[in-house]
């Protein structure tokens, strides 16, 4: 990753923050995007001069475009986009969910991915290629009670990965998704507190640490992940865990 430029959305905590540290340790320049500008500023300061922090709501197409423009203005290129920003709320049955909250989640979990792709891919294509990885979920293919917006958003994001591969794979754009399973992040705390569906009943000890998907994201930028282009990679797959080096 030496000399490569990586944009990570939702970088203020959880998988995004872990990915920022992993990519920076591998030698990349990292642009950290999140609604919480103060949080990403602190993380960028921790990482050092190879990091920049940008307050950005991925639901706002113009804000995403401005952030990408800022990254290119500073570093002259964009090699990897990690579409990580996502929310689990509202956790509610279909007939009880607030319409505005439901739509806001779609704006982040689905439209936010589109906004990232739309801003980043023209830059990547002009320089000869790049990688777009979207943090997916088993919820993309399996419905769960109370998670209709999250499931619908992740299902749509998976289709965006497939569409991007179809449209831009021939132009050097590598499109992949990562389904990490359950990760020990703030999202799991909210899920546990909801008491809704079997995921909330999981013991916290079964959740993997955030650096596992972060390390998988780095691995996915290399040729070893070539067989998954246009698809989701499941971190529940033991073979994938071994390939990434997470287990022996």
C-alpha positions in Angstrom: 0.0 0.0 0.0 3.0 2.3 -0.1 2.0 5.5 -1.9 -1.6 4.4 -2.2 -4.5 6.7 -1.2 -7.4 5.1 0.7 -10.7 6.8 1.6 -12.6 5.2 4.5 -16.2 6.3 5.3 -17.6 5.9 8.8 -14.0 6.1 10.1 -14.7 7.6 13.5 -15.1 4.2 15.3 -15.4 0.4 14.9 -14.4 -1.2 11.7 -13.7 2.2 10.0 -11.3 3.3 12.7 -9.6 -0.1 12.8 -9.2 0.0 9.0 -7.7 3.5 9.2 -5.0 2.2 11.5 -4.4 -1.0 9.5 -4.0 0.7 6.1 -1.8 3.5 7.6 0.4 0.8 9.2 0.7 -0.8 5.7 2.0 2.5 4.3 -1.1 4.1 2.8 -2.2 7.7 2.9 -5.7 7.5 4.6 -8.6 9.9 4.4 -11.0 9.5 7.2 -14.6 10.5 6.6 -17.4 10.6 9.2 -20.2 12.8 10.4 -18.3 13.2 13.7 -15.6 15.6 12.5 -14.0 15.8 15.9 -13.6 12.1 16.3 -11.9 11.6 12.9 -9.7 14.6 13.6 -8.5 12.9 16.8 -7.8 9.7 15.0 -6.0 11.5 12.2 -3.8 13.2 14.7 -3.0 9.8 16.3 -2.0 8.3 13.0 0.1 11.3 11.9 0.7 13.2 8.7 -0.3 10.4 6.4 -3.9 10.8 7.6 -6.4 13.6 6.9 -9.8 14.0 8.5 -12.9 15.2 6.7 -16.3 15.8 8.3 -18.8 14.2 5.9 -22.3 12.8 5.9 -22.4 10.1 3.2 -26.1 10.7 2.8 -25.2 14.1 1.2 -24.0 13.5 -2.3 -22.4 17.0 -2.6 -20.5 16.5 0.7 -19.1 13.2 -0.5 -18.0 14.7 -3.8 -16.4 17.6 -1.9 -14.5 15.2 0.3 -13.2 13.2 -2.6 -12.2 16.4 -4.4 -10.3 17.4 -1.2 -8.5 14.1 -1.1 -7.4 14.3 -4.7 -6.4 18.0 -4.2 -4.0 16.9 -1.4 -2.6 13.6 -2.7 -3.3 13.6 -6.4 -5.0 10.2 -6.6 -7.5 7.8 -5.1 -6.7 4.1 -5.1 -9.1 2.5 -2.6 -12.6 3.4 -1.4 -13.9 1.6 1.7 -17.7 2.2 1.9 -18.0 1.4 5.6 -20.4 4.0 7.0 -23.6 2.4 8.2 -26.4 2.5 10.8 -28.6 -0.2 12.4 -31.4 2.1 13.5 -34.3 2.0 13.3 -34.7 -1.4 15.0 -38.5 -1.8 14.6 -41.1 -4.0 12.9 -42.2 -2.8 9.5 -45.6 -1.5 10.7 -44.1 0.3 13.7 -41.0 1.9 12.1 -40.9 5.7 11.8 -40.9 6.5 8.1 -38.3 9.3 8.4 -35.9 7.1 10.4 -36.4 4.2 8.0 -35.6 6.4 5.0 -32.6 8.0 6.8 -31.0 4.6 7.2 -31.5 3.9 3.5 -29.9 7.3 2.8 -26.8 6.2 4.7 -26.6 2.4 4.1 -27.6 2.4 0.4 -27.4 5.9 -1.1 -24.2 6.6 0.8 -22.6 3.7 -1.0 -23.8 5.1 -4.4 -22.5 8.6 -3.5 -19.1 7.2 -2.7 -18.9 5.2 -5.9 -20.2 8.1 -8.0 -17.5 10.4 -6.6 -14.5 8.0 -6.5 -14.8 5.9 -9.6 -14.2 8.6 -12.3 -11.0 9.4 -10.5 -9.9 5.8 -10.4 -10.9 5.2 -14.0 -8.9 8.2 -15.2 -5.8 6.9 -13.4 -6.1 3.4 -14.7 -7.9 1.5 -11.9 -8.8 1.2 -8.2 -10.6 -0.8 -5.6 -14.1 -0.2 -4.1 -15.0 -2.3 -1.1 -18.3 -2.1 0.6 -18.8 -3.4 4.1 -21.7 -5.7 3.6 -23.6 -8.1 6.0 -25.4 -11.4 6.2 -28.4 -9.2 6.4 -28.0 -8.5 2.7 -29.4 -12.0 1.9 -31.2 -13.0 5.1 -34.2 -11.0 6.5 -34.2 -10.4 10.3 -37.1 -9.2 12.4 -36.9 -5.5 13.1 -34.1 -4.9 10.6 -36.1 -4.2 7.5 -34.3 -1.0 6.6 -30.9 -2.4 7.4 -31.5 -5.6 5.4 -32.9 -3.7 2.5 -30.0 -1.2 2.5 -27.4 -4.0 2.6 -29.2 -6.0 -0.1 -29.2 -2.9 -2.3 -25.5 -2.2 -1.5 -24.7 -5.8 -2.6 -26.4 -5.2 -5.9 -24.4 -2.0 -6.3 -21.2 -4.0 -5.9 -22.5 -6.4 -8.6 -23.5 -3.5 -10.9 -20.2 -1.7 -10.4 -18.3 -4.9 -11.4 -20.5 -5.3 -14.5 -20.1 -1.7 -15.6 -16.5 -0.9 -14.6 -14.7 -4.2 -14.2 -13.3 -3.9 -17.7 -11.9 -0.5 -16.8 -9.6 -1.6 -14.0 -12.2 -1.1 -11.2 -12.2 -3.9 -8.6 -15.6 -4.1 -6.8 -16.0 -6.3 -3.8 -18.0 -6.6 -0.6 -17.0 -7.8 2.8 -19.6 -9.5 5.1 -17.7 -9.6 8.4 -20.3 -11.4 10.6 -20.9 -10.0 14.1 -18.2 -7.5 15.2 -17.5 -6.1 18.7 -18.6 -2.6 18.0 -21.1 0.0 19.3 -23.6 -1.4 16.8 -23.7 -4.7 18.6 -24.3 -2.8 21.9 -27.5 -1.3 20.3 -28.5 -4.6 18.9 -28.1 -6.3 22.3 -30.1 -3.6 24.0 -33.0 -3.9 21.5 -33.8 -7.5 22.5 -35.1 -8.0 19.0 -34.3 -11.1 16.8 -31.7 -13.8 17.6 -28.7 -11.6 17.0 -29.6 -9.6 20.1 -29.4 -12.9 22.1 -25.8 -13.6 21.1 -23.2 -13.6 23.9 -20.7 -10.7 23.3 -17.9 -13.2 23.5 -18.8 -14.6 20.0 -18.2 -11.2 18.3 -14.9 -10.8 16.4 -12.6 -7.9 17.1 -12.9 -4.9 14.7 -9.3 -5.4 13.5 -10.3 -8.7 11.9 -12.4 -7.1 9.2 -9.9 -4.3 9.0 -7.2 -6.7 8.1 -9.5 -8.5 5.7 -10.1 -5.2 3.9 -6.4 -4.7 3.4 -6.1 -8.3 2.1 -8.9 -7.7 -0.3 -6.9 -4.9 -2.0 -4.4 -7.5 -3.3 -4.6 -10.2 -6.0 -5.5 -13.0 -3.6 -9.1 -11.7 -3.5 -9.4 -11.7 -7.3 -11.8 -14.6 -7.3 -14.4 -12.6 -5.4 -14.7 -9.6 -7.8 -18.3 -8.5 -8.0 -19.2 -10.5 -4.9 -19.3 -10.5 -1.1 -16.6 -12.2 0.8 -17.8 -13.8 4.1 -15.5 -13.5 7.0 -17.4 -16.4 8.6 -15.7 -18.6 6.0 -12.8 -20.4 7.7 -10.8 -20.6 4.5 -11.0 -16.8 4.1 -9.9 -16.3 7.8 -6.9 -18.5 7.1 -6.1 -16.7 3.8 -6.2 -13.3 5.6 -4.0 -14.7 8.4 -6.6 -14.3 11.2 -6.3 -18.0 12.2 -3.7 -20.7 11.7 
